[in-house]
Amino acid sequence: MTGVDVRAGRAATRRRVGVWRSLMEVHSSVLRELERELTARHGLSVSEFDTVVNIPTGGVGLSELTGRVVLSQSAVSRLVDRLTRRGLLERTTAPGDSRAVRVRLTSLGRRLQVAAIRTNAEVVERCFAGRLSEEELRVLGAAFDRLRAEEPPGEPTASPGGAGPGPSPG
């Protein structure tokens, strides 16, 4: 390998790391704004929002909810307790298994979910998507879809309770 090849390889590595760093900075910036808006408008943290939007209309088992959000089981349990005290969720036992806990949104929780989903969409549009062309969004979407579908080299298969795709309308 020549000195030119080594320099070109280093330059390519710097570009790749720079792109990764830019992605992290954009993510951090959008997340900060989302946290600010969710707190100001709805009294929710991003983690609480992630939990609320991942509870479907019919409710969900606590273990399934843990698999849908990017939190540990104990963190989800504490968060569900907080949201229950605020009157946004209610806990029930699963039919046929009194040990299994299910959670569902109360009517207040459902209204908050709808409003917070709108806030999320507004922030994403203002701070991210609205600043990109349709072609840029298409290219990013395709690249991220491919990366999510592929297992990282040298990594074991993710467990069902691992980091999920993040907030999605319930």
C-alpha positions in Angstrom: 0.0 0.0 0.0 1.4 3.4 -1.0 1.4 6.6 1.1 -1.4 7.9 -1.2 -3.5 4.9 -0.6 -3.1 5.2 3.2 -4.0 9.0 3.1 -7.0 8.2 0.9 -8.1 5.5 3.4 -7.7 7.9 6.3 -9.7 10.6 4.5 -12.5 8.1 3.7 -12.6 7.1 7.4 -12.7 10.7 8.5 -15.6 11.3 6.1 -17.5 8.3 7.3 -17.0 9.2 11.0 -18.0 12.8 10.2 -21.3 11.6 8.7 -21.9 9.5 11.7 -21.1 12.4 14.0 -23.5 14.6 12.0 -26.3 12.1 12.4 -25.7 12.0 16.2 -25.7 15.8 16.3 -28.9 16.2 14.3 -30.6 13.5 16.4 -29.5 15.2 19.6 -30.8 18.6 18.4 -34.2 17.2 17.3 -34.5 15.2 20.5 -33.7 18.3 22.7 -36.4 20.3 20.8 -38.9 17.4 21.1 -38.2 17.2 24.9 -38.7 20.9 25.3 -42.0 20.9 23.3 -43.4 17.8 24.9 -42.6 19.1 28.4 -44.0 22.6 27.7 -47.2 21.5 26.0 -48.0 18.2 27.6 -45.9 17.7 30.7 -44.3 14.6 29.2 -40.6 13.5 28.9 -39.5 11.8 25.7 -39.5 8.5 27.5 -43.1 9.1 28.7 -44.1 10.0 25.2 -42.4 6.9 23.8 -44.4 4.8 26.3 -47.7 6.5 25.7 -47.6 6.3 21.9 -46.7 2.6 22.1 -49.9 1.6 24.0 -52.5 0.5 21.4 -56.2 1.3 21.9 -56.9 -2.1 23.5 -54.0 -1.9 25.9 -50.9 -4.0 26.1 -49.1 -6.4 28.4 -46.4 -4.8 30.5 -43.8 -7.2 29.1 -44.8 -6.5 25.5 -44.7 -2.7 26.2 -41.1 -3.2 27.5 -40.3 -4.7 24.1 -41.8 -1.7 22.2 -39.9 1.1 24.0 -36.2 1.9 24.5 -36.2 1.4 28.2 -35.4 -1.5 30.7 -38.2 -3.5 32.2 -37.7 -1.8 35.6 -37.7 1.7 34.0 -40.9 0.9 32.2 -42.5 -0.3 35.4 -41.6 2.9 37.2 -42.7 5.0 34.3 -46.1 3.2 34.1 -46.5 3.8 37.9 -45.9 7.5 37.4 -48.3 7.7 34.4 -50.9 5.8 36.4 -50.6 8.2 39.3 -51.2 11.0 36.8 -54.4 9.4 35.6 -53.1 8.7 32.1 -52.9 4.9 32.4 -54.7 2.1 34.3 -53.3 -1.3 35.2 -55.4 -4.5 34.9 -54.6 -8.1 35.1 -54.6 -10.2 32.0 -57.5 -12.6 31.5 -56.5 -16.1 32.6 -53.3 -15.0 34.3 -53.7 -12.9 37.4 -49.8 -12.4 37.5 -49.6 -10.8 34.1 -50.1 -7.0 34.1 -51.8 -5.1 31.3 -51.9 -1.3 30.9 -54.2 0.8 28.9 -54.7 4.5 28.3 -57.5 6.2 30.2 -59.6 8.7 28.3 -57.3 11.5 29.5 -54.3 9.4 28.4 -55.8 8.8 25.0 -56.4 12.6 24.5 -52.9 13.3 25.6 -51.5 10.7 23.2 -53.3 12.2 20.2 -52.1 15.7 21.1 -48.5 14.6 21.8 -48.4 12.7 18.5 -49.3 16.0 16.8 -46.5 17.8 18.7 -44.0 15.1 17.7 -45.0 15.4 14.0 -44.7 19.2 14.2 -41.2 19.1 15.8 -40.0 16.4 13.3 -41.3 18.5 10.4 -39.9 21.8 11.7 -36.5 20.5 12.9 -35.8 17.7 10.4 -38.1 16.6 7.6 -39.1 20.1 6.5 -35.5 21.0 6.0 -34.9 18.2 3.5 -36.1 17.6 0.0 -38.3 14.7 -0.8 -35.4 13.0 -2.6 -33.2 13.4 0.5 -35.9 11.9 2.7 -36.3 9.0 0.3 -32.6 8.3 0.2 -32.3 8.5 4.0 -35.4 6.4 4.5 -34.0 3.7 2.2 -30.6 3.7 3.8 -32.0 3.5 7.4 -34.4 0.7 6.3 -31.5 -1.3 5.0 -29.4 -0.7 8.1 -32.2 -1.7 10.4 -32.9 -4.9 8.4 -29.2 -5.9 8.5 -27.5 -7.4 11.5 -24.4 -5.5 12.4 -21.2 -7.5 11.7 -20.0 -9.4 14.8 -23.2 -8.6 16.7 -25.6 -11.3 18.1 -29.2 -11.1 17.0 -31.2 -8.5 19.0 -33.6 -9.8 21.6 -37.3 -9.0 21.4 -37.0 -6.8 24.4 -34.1 -4.8 22.9 -34.2 -1.3 21.6 -37.2 -0.8 19.4 -37.9 1.5 16.6 -39.0 4.3 18.9 -42.3 6.2 19.0 -44.9 5.1 16.6 -48.6 5.9 16.6 -50.5 3.3 18.7 
